[in-house]
Amino acid sequence: MTHLFILNAFAGTKDSTPELKAQIEALNLPDTVIEFTKGKDDATKIARRYAEKGGELRVYASGGDGTANEALHGLLGFDNVSLGVIPVGTGNDYVRSLPGKTEDFLDLRKMTEGDTVRVDLLKCEDRYALNVISVGYDCEVADRAQKNKRWPLMSGPLAYKLAIVQCLITKRKHTFTPFADGRMIPVADGFKSQMLAVAAKGKFYGGGIKATPYAELSDGLIDFMAIPTVPITYFAWLMGSFTRGEHIDHPKAKNFILHEKCRELKLDNRGDIKIGIDGEMFVMKDPVITVVPKAFDIIIPKP
């Protein structure tokens, strides 16, 4: 068995690679390899290069959900491979839904001695997601934040906070129409447009927001949740319940928040739409999201 550690020095708020490298070397495991990413899609290329060699391969992706997603795309289609997530990124949402304590995913000995669970994947065109696929307001915030970072003296956290305010004013209204297993899901009565939507396998996104509390990693279904375009003041009130995962059943919100379980979800936008796949932004035309049941092995830490 080969243990491949893919370390992303640019994940999170600080470079964790020196500490992780020291921990890996202290394990003193045979057939252990450490590789470092230097740019976009490097984790995909590294994972694929080792998977092509054959044999049993366990890959540990150190970074955020985006790094894990890149590594996943390098391993798809290969037998005897599994993926572990070392959550040192900014959001680290996927591990919150996996069995085990979040801190145990940072214990590299527990990870290398851990078992695997078989999980579903979401598929959208030629891309796959471990955790969530989202459209609407949150994608606009992520896109705007990246543009804000180009401004002089603009830090990452400040760029994101500014983007939240900017997009509340200009990017709350979206025209997509969801179709769940071929059935149109209209916007809630009294509303004219959608604000955001999430198709999920995990429960969390956006750095700990429990958007889809009823999502299950291996039930063979997409958990779909959508919020219509509510007034800014109402959205500010709703954010507390949304973050805690109480919004779907909240007495004041359950009549307008959409929640469905389905196997296929089409987002009809009559054209291009920004879409977030495990936090990475793409532009697609009327995307169709499907679930691939029990498609991949994820490493969970030894208790």
C-alpha positions in Angstrom: 0.0 0.0 0.0 1.2 3.5 -0.9 0.4 6.5 1.4 0.4 9.6 -0.8 0.2 13.0 1.0 -0.7 15.9 -1.2 0.1 19.2 0.7 -1.3 22.6 -0.3 0.8 25.4 1.1 -1.8 28.0 0.0 -4.8 26.5 1.9 -6.1 28.3 5.0 -4.8 31.4 6.6 -1.3 30.0 7.1 1.1 27.5 5.6 0.6 24.3 7.5 2.9 22.2 5.4 6.1 22.3 7.6 4.2 20.9 10.6 2.4 18.3 8.5 5.6 17.2 6.8 7.2 16.7 10.2 4.2 14.6 11.4 4.3 12.5 8.2 8.0 11.7 8.6 7.5 10.9 12.3 5.0 8.2 11.3 7.9 6.3 9.7 5.5 4.4 7.4 6.9 2.4 4.5 5.9 3.4 0.9 5.1 7.0 2.0 5.3 9.9 -0.5 4.9 13.6 0.1 4.0 15.9 -2.8 3.3 19.6 -2.8 0.9 21.5 -5.0 2.0 24.7 -6.8 -1.0 25.7 -8.7 -4.6 24.9 -9.8 -5.3 21.3 -10.6 -1.9 20.1 -9.4 -3.7 17.8 -6.8 -5.6 16.1 -9.7 -2.4 15.6 -11.7 -0.4 14.2 -8.7 -3.2 11.9 -7.6 -3.7 10.5 -11.2 0.0 10.0 -11.7 0.3 7.7 -8.7 -3.1 6.0 -9.3 -1.9 5.0 -12.8 1.0 3.0 -11.2 -1.6 0.5 -9.9 -1.7 -1.2 -6.5 -3.5 0.0 -3.4 -3.2 3.7 -3.0 -4.4 5.9 -0.1 -4.3 9.6 -0.8 -4.4 12.3 1.9 -5.3 15.7 0.6 -4.2 18.5 2.9 -6.1 21.7 2.3 -9.7 22.8 2.0 -12.6 21.2 0.2 -11.3 22.4 -3.1 -8.0 20.5 -2.7 -9.9 17.4 -1.8 -12.1 17.8 -4.8 -9.1 18.2 -7.1 -7.6 15.0 -5.7 -10.9 13.2 -6.2 -10.8 14.0 -9.9 -7.4 12.4 -10.2 -8.6 9.2 -8.6 -11.9 8.6 -10.3 -12.0 5.5 -12.5 -9.2 3.7 -10.6 -9.6 0.7 -8.4 -8.0 0.2 -5.0 -7.8 3.9 -4.3 -9.3 5.9 -1.4 -9.1 9.6 -0.3 -8.6 11.2 3.1 -9.2 14.9 3.8 -6.8 16.7 6.1 -8.8 19.8 6.9 -6.4 22.8 7.0 -8.3 25.0 4.6 -10.6 27.9 5.2 -14.0 26.2 5.2 -13.3 22.5 5.9 -17.0 21.6 5.5 -16.9 18.1 4.2 -15.4 16.5 7.2 -18.1 17.9 9.4 -20.5 15.4 7.9 -18.2 12.4 8.0 -18.1 9.9 10.9 -15.6 10.8 13.6 -14.5 14.0 15.3 -13.2 16.8 13.1 -10.0 17.1 15.1 -9.2 13.4 14.5 -8.9 14.2 10.7 -5.8 16.3 11.7 -4.3 13.3 13.5 -2.2 11.7 10.7 -1.6 8.5 12.6 -5.4 8.0 13.1 -5.9 8.8 9.5 -3.3 6.3 8.2 -4.8 3.6 10.5 -8.4 4.5 9.7 -11.0 2.6 7.8 -13.0 3.7 4.8 -16.7 4.5 4.1 -18.4 4.3 0.7 -20.0 7.6 -0.2 -22.2 9.0 -3.0 -20.9 11.7 -5.4 -22.8 14.4 -7.2 -22.1 14.8 -10.9 -22.6 17.9 -13.0 -21.5 17.7 -16.6 -18.0 16.4 -16.3 -17.4 17.6 -12.8 -18.0 15.7 -9.5 -18.7 17.0 -6.0 -18.1 15.3 -2.6 -20.0 17.9 -0.6 -22.2 20.5 -2.3 -23.1 22.1 -5.6 -24.6 25.6 -5.2 -26.0 28.5 -7.3 -27.2 32.0 -6.7 -26.2 34.5 -4.1 -23.4 32.6 -2.4 -21.7 32.0 -5.8 -21.9 35.7 -6.6 -20.3 36.5 -3.2 -17.4 34.1 -3.9 -16.9 35.6 -7.3 -17.1 39.2 -6.1 -14.7 38.4 -3.2 -12.1 37.2 -5.7 -12.4 40.5 -7.6 -12.2 42.5 -4.4 -8.9 40.9 -3.4 -7.3 42.6 -6.4 -7.8 46.0 -4.8 -4.8 47.5 -3.0 -4.5 46.7 0.7 -7.6 44.4 0.6 -7.2 41.3 2.8 -9.1 38.0 2.1 -11.5 38.3 5.1 -12.3 41.9 4.3 -12.8 41.2 0.6 -15.4 38.5 1.6 -17.2 40.7 4.1 -17.4 43.5 1.5 -18.7 41.0 -1.1 -21.5 39.9 1.2 -22.8 43.5 1.5 -22.3 44.3 -2.2 -24.2 41.2 -3.4 -27.0 41.7 -0.9 -27.7 44.9 -2.8 -27.1 43.8 -6.3 -27.1 40.0 -6.6 -30.0 38.6 -4.6 -32.4 37.9 -7.5 -31.9 34.9 -9.7 -34.0 33.4 -12.4 -33.2 29.7 -12.4 -36.1 27.2 -12.2 -35.4 23.9 -10.5 -36.7 20.6 -11.8 -36.5 17.7 -9.4 -36.8 14.3 -11.2 -38.5 16.1 -14.1 -41.0 17.9 -11.9 -40.8 21.7 -11.9 -40.4 23.3 -8.4 -41.9 26.8 -8.6 -40.8 29.6 -6.4 -42.7 29.9 -3.2 -46.0 31.8 -3.2 -45.6 35.5 -2.8 -42.0 35.5 -4.2 -40.8 36.3 -7.7 -37.2 34.9 -7.8 -34.8 32.6 -6.1 -31.9 33.9 -3.9 -29.8 30.7 -3.6 -30.0 27.0 -3.9 -27.9 24.0 -2.7 -27.7 20.5 -3.9 -25.9 18.5 -1.3 -24.5 15.2 0.0 -23.0 16.8 3.1 -24.8 19.0 5.6 -22.5 22.0 5.7 -21.0 24.6 3.4 -19.7 28.1 3.4 -17.5 27.6 6.5 -19.9 25.8 8.8 -23.4 26.9 7.5 -25.7 23.9 8.1 -27.7 24.5 4.9 -28.9 20.9 4.3 -29.3 19.3 7.8 -31.1 16.3 6.3 -28.5 15.4 3.8 -27.0 11.9 4.0 -23.6 10.9 2.4 -24.8 7.5 1.2 -28.5 7.5 0.7 -28.5 7.6 -3.1 -30.3 11.0 -3.1 -29.6 14.7 -3.7 -30.7 16.9 -0.8 -32.0 20.1 -2.5 -32.7 23.3 -0.6 -33.6 26.7 -2.0 -34.4 30.1 -0.5 -36.3 32.7 -2.5 -35.3 36.4 -2.7 -36.3 37.7 0.7 -35.9 41.3 1.8 -32.4 42.2 3.1 -33.7 42.7 6.7 -35.5 39.3 6.6 -32.4 37.6 5.3 -30.4 39.1 8.2 -32.9 37.6 10.6 -32.9 34.2 8.8 -29.1 33.9 8.8 -29.0 32.6 12.4 -31.4 29.8 11.7 -29.7 29.1 8.4 -26.3 28.8 10.0 -27.6 26.4 12.7 -29.6 24.2 10.3 -33.0 25.2 11.8 -34.3 27.1 8.7 -36.1 24.3 6.9 -38.5 23.6 9.8 -38.6 27.1 11.3 -42.3 28.2 11.8 -41.7 31.5 10.1 -39.7 30.1 7.2 -40.9 26.6 6.3 -43.7 27.9 4.1 -41.2 29.5 1.6 -38.0 27.5 1.9 -38.0 24.7 -0.6 -36.6 21.3 0.4 -36.7 18.2 -1.8 -35.0 14.8 -2.1 -34.4 13.7 -5.6 -32.1 11.7 -7.9 -31.8 14.3 -10.7 -31.9 18.1 -10.5 -32.0 20.4 -13.4 -31.5 24.1 -13.0 -33.1 25.8 -16.0 -31.7 29.3 -16.3 -32.4 29.7 -20.1 -28.6 30.1 -20.4 -25.4 30.4 -18.5 -25.3 30.3 -14.7 -22.5 30.6 -12.1 -22.2 27.3 -10.2 -20.1 26.4 -7.2 -18.8 22.8 -7.0 -17.2 22.1 -3.6 -16.5 25.8 -3.5 -14.8 26.1 -7.0 -16.6 28.4 -9.4 -17.7 27.4 -12.9 -20.1 28.8 -15.6 -22.5 26.3 -17.1 -25.6 26.3 -19.2 -28.8 24.9 -17.6 -26.8 22.4 -15.6 -28.2 18.9 -14.7 -27.0 17.4 -11.4 -27.2 13.7 -10.8 -26.2 11.4 -7.9 -23.8 8.6 -8.3 -24.6 6.2 -5.4 -21.8 4.7 -3.3 -19.2 5.7 -5.9 -16.1 6.3 -3.9 -14.1 5.3 -0.7 -13.4 8.0 1.8 -10.9 7.5 4.7 -12.1 8.2 8.2 -9.8 8.4 11.2 -9.4 5.5 13.6 -11.4 6.3 16.8 
